[in-house]
Amino acid sequence: MGQKGFPLQSLTQKTNQYRVQELLPKYLKAFKKLRIDRAHGVAPHKPVLLISLLQTFQNGINNNQRIYITPELVALFKSNWNSLVTSNHDCRFALPFYHLTSDKFWKLIPNPGFENILQLSTSMRSFANLNAAVDCAIIDEDLFELMRDKKSNEILTQLLLDEYFQNSKGNFNNSTGGQQNLFDDIENKILKEPSEEYRQEIKKLLEQKNDEEIFLRGSLFKREIPKIYNNTCCISGMRIDATISISMVDACHIVPFSVSYDDTVTNGIALCPNLHRAFDRGLIAIDEDYRVVVSKTFREDETSYSIGAFEGKEIQLPKMRSYYPLRENFRWHRNNVFKS
């Protein structure tokens, strides 16, 4: 029991509530006074990103002080942009993720080797460059506490809507419906769209420098292919059900994306990491009968982990025939990657 007979848990909750109330005015002021480019009208990028980030906390998608560039956050940013932004600004996720560092509560953590490039703001206009250079952002611990608190989260979100989207805030929906619609559309393309049609779409996205859309498609390819193969390596049969979000099976492009621009299901197979590397390096291939072919150009010790043990083994295929990998893709791999 605490003082005056109050349970300790109740006192802790009250203390946390008082702390949240003390912190809130500081960040309401910070959000109202965001350092924003106003040369061509108020740039909406930072408010949209912060609203999207608040949504990840409100909907249980995120509970981490470190903010990673995830498909969920990027998709929320895009869907909120479409709902709220009425100006002619370009929808660019990289801009606010980088430039929020000027608002002090946001710090970028670079990937090893990219420490210096983060100082070059012009290089961070590209989503691809940002994603390569940045591991994550870290928000202030106090702001993290407010974002986790349901009521404070709602107040901060409403402030951003009132301050920056007065005329369009009625379009905002705090659920993740817009994000899920975007995911569903991309998943449908990955599973059902003809490869040539998909390639043409990717080429248009590249011409438009729409790196965010390409990132989302690639991320969902990595999720969908293992699911289609029941999270099982199609060669070794390895399958691990983890109680936490850890993937032990990779989505592998048969013809590399850099060559094919193809994230459709017929250009993918599920492999455990060591066989994924062996496939990408041409140490194994798949023949016309969906059987494993092992290169003769390397030697290995005879162990239970030997790649050579899989010679001639038929791979496991998806239940739906329309999801089978195309033989012509395996043929390309044998002709261009496999070390025979």
Solvent accessible surface area in square Angstrom, and as a share of the most:
residue,aa,sasa,rsa
1,M,164,0.73
2,G,18,0.18
3,Q,151,0.67
4,K,194,0.82
5,G,42,0.41
6,F,94,0.39
7,P,68,0.43
8,L,117,0.58
9,Q,130,0.58
10,S,32,0.20
11,L,55,0.28
12,T,76,0.44
13,Q,93,0.42
14,K,85,0.36
15,T,85,0.49
16,N,72,0.37
17,Q,105,0.47
18,Y,134,0.51
19,R,95,0.35
20,V,16,0.09
21,Q,118,0.52
22,E,134,0.60
23,L,21,0.10
24,L,22,0.11
25,P,79,0.50
26,K,116,0.49
27,Y,3,0.01
28,L,45,0.23
29,K,140,0.59
30,A,31,0.24
31,F,0,0.00
32,K,93,0.40
33,K,137,0.58
34,L,5,0.02
35,R,155,0.56
36,I,23,0.12
37,D,91,0.47
38,R,133,0.49
39,A,81,0.63
40,H,156,0.70
41,G,42,0.40
42,V,69,0.40
43,A,14,0.11
44,P,7,0.05
45,H,17,0.08
46,K,14,0.06
47,P,0,0.00
48,V,0,0.00
49,L,0,0.00
50,L,0,0.00
51,I,0,0.00
52,S,0,0.00
53,L,2,0.01
54,L,1,0.00
55,Q,2,0.01
56,T,4,0.02
57,F,18,0.08
58,Q,45,0.20
59,N,61,0.31
60,G,68,0.65
61,I,66,0.34
62,N,34,0.17
63,N,104,0.53
64,N,66,0.34
65,Q,52,0.23
66,R,96,0.35
67,I,3,0.02
68,Y,91,0.34
69,I,20,0.10
70,T,48,0.28
71,P,16,0.10
72,E,30,0.13
73,L,4,0.02
74,V,0,0.00
75,A,0,0.00
76,L,2,0.01
77,F,0,0.00
78,K,27,0.12
79,S,19,0.12
80,N,8,0.04
81,W,19,0.07
82,N,121,0.62
83,S,41,0.27
84,L,2,0.01
85,V,23,0.13
86,T,121,0.71
87,S,56,0.36
88,N,154,0.79
89,H,41,0.18
90,D,94,0.49
91,C,39,0.23
92,R,63,0.23
93,F,0,0.00
94,A,1,0.00
95,L,28,0.14
96,P,1,0.01
97,F,0,0.00
98,Y,23,0.09
99,H,71,0.32
100,L,0,0.00
101,T,50,0.29
102,S,37,0.24
103,D,17,0.09
104,K,165,0.70
105,F,6,0.03
106,W,5,0.02
107,K,133,0.56
108,L,18,0.09
109,I,43,0.22
110,P,39,0.24
111,N,37,0.19
112,P,123,0.77
113,G,72,0.69
114,F,70,0.29
115,E,90,0.40
116,N,126,0.65
117,I,55,0.28
118,L,16,0.08
119,Q,142,0.63
120,L,105,0.52
121,S,46,0.30
122,T,110,0.64
123,S,27,0.17
124,M,2,0.01
125,R,149,0.54
126,S,37,0.24
127,F,7,0.03
128,A,55,0.43
129,N,64,0.33
130,L,0,0.00
131,N,55,0.28
132,A,52,0.40
133,A,1,0.00
134,V,5,0.03
135,D,53,0.28
136,C,0,0.00
137,A,0,0.00
138,I,40,0.21
139,I,2,0.01
140,D,48,0.25
141,E,118,0.53
142,D,34,0.18
143,L,0,0.00
144,F,24,0.10
145,E,35,0.16
146,L,0,0.00
147,M,2,0.01
148,R,128,0.47
149,D,48,0.25
150,K,133,0.56
151,K,132,0.56
152,S,3,0.02
153,N,1,0.00
154,E,64,0.29
155,I,62,0.31
156,L,0,0.00
157,T,7,0.04
158,Q,86,0.38
159,L,34,0.17
160,L,0,0.00
161,L,9,0.04
162,D,55,0.28
163,E,75,0.34
164,Y,34,0.13
165,F,12,0.05
166,Q,110,0.49
167,N,152,0.78
168,S,7,0.05
169,K,61,0.26
170,G,77,0.74
171,N,94,0.48
172,F,32,0.13
173,N,101,0.52
174,N,51,0.26
175,S,53,0.34
176,T,34,0.20
177,G,34,0.33
178,G,36,0.35
179,Q,9,0.04
180,Q,81,0.36
181,N,102,0.52
182,L,37,0.18
183,F,12,0.05
184,D,70,0.36
185,D,70,0.37
186,I,0,0.00
187,E,38,0.17
188,N,74,0.38
189,K,38,0.16
190,I,0,0.00
191,L,38,0.19
192,K,146,0.62
193,E,27,0.12
194,P,84,0.53
195,S,19,0.12
196,E,91,0.41
197,E,90,0.41
198,Y,0,0.00
199,R,64,0.23
200,Q,80,0.35
201,E,42,0.19
202,I,0,0.00
203,K,82,0.35
204,K,125,0.53
205,L,20,0.10
206,L,71,0.35
207,E,140,0.63
208,Q,107,0.47
209,K,145,0.61
210,N,34,0.18
211,D,33,0.17
212,E,4,0.02
213,E,20,0.09
214,I,28,0.14
215,F,39,0.16
216,L,0,0.00
217,R,9,0.03
218,G,19,0.18
219,S,16,0.11
220,L,2,0.01
221,F,1,0.00
222,K,135,0.57
223,R,102,0.37
224,E,12,0.05
225,I,0,0.00
226,P,9,0.06
227,K,118,0.50
228,I,32,0.16
229,Y,13,0.05
230,N,91,0.47
231,N,61,0.31
232,T,14,0.08
233,C,0,0.00
234,C,1,0.00
235,I,0,0.00
236,S,38,0.25
237,G,29,0.28
238,M,60,0.27
239,R,103,0.38
240,I,85,0.43
241,D,105,0.54
242,A,47,0.36
243,T,147,0.85
244,I,117,0.59
245,S,123,0.79
246,I,97,0.49
247,S,84,0.54
248,M,73,0.33
249,V,7,0.04
250,D,43,0.23
251,A,13,0.10
252,C,0,0.00
253,H,41,0.18
254,I,2,0.01
255,V,10,0.06
256,P,51,0.32
257,F,50,0.21
258,S,88,0.57
259,V,83,0.48
260,S,10,0.06
261,Y,62,0.24
262,D,2,0.01
263,D,2,0.01
264,T,3,0.01
265,V,3,0.02
266,T,21,0.12
267,N,1,0.00
268,G,0,0.00
269,I,0,0.00
270,A,0,0.00
271,L,0,0.00
272,C,8,0.05
273,P,46,0.29
274,N,82,0.42
275,L,1,0.01
276,H,36,0.16
277,R,133,0.49
278,A,3,0.03
279,F,1,0.00
280,D,73,0.38
281,R,136,0.50
282,G,0,0.00
283,L,40,0.20
284,I,1,0.00
285,A,0,0.00
286,I,0,0.00
287,D,38,0.20
288,E,64,0.29
289,D,95,0.49
290,Y,14,0.05
291,R,102,0.37
292,V,1,0.01
293,V,41,0.24
294,V,12,0.07
295,S,4,0.03
296,K,165,0.70
297,T,82,0.48
298,F,55,0.23
299,R,236,0.86
300,E,68,0.30
301,D,116,0.60
302,E,161,0.72
303,T,75,0.44
304,S,106,0.68
305,Y,181,0.69
306,S,6,0.04
307,I,24,0.12
308,G,33,0.32
309,A,80,0.62
310,F,42,0.18
311,E,86,0.39
312,G,33,0.32
313,K,77,0.33
314,E,85,0.38
315,I,5,0.03
316,Q,84,0.38
317,L,47,0.24
318,P,6,0.04
319,K,205,0.87
320,M,107,0.48
321,R,171,0.62
322,S,75,0.49
323,Y,30,0.11
324,Y,47,0.18
325,P,1,0.00
326,L,65,0.32
327,R,99,0.36
328,E,104,0.47
329,N,16,0.08
330,F,1,0.00
331,R,104,0.38
332,W,72,0.25
333,H,3,0.01
334,R,55,0.20
335,N,116,0.60
336,N,88,0.45
337,V,34,0.20
338,F,30,0.13
339,K,101,0.43
340,S,108,0.70
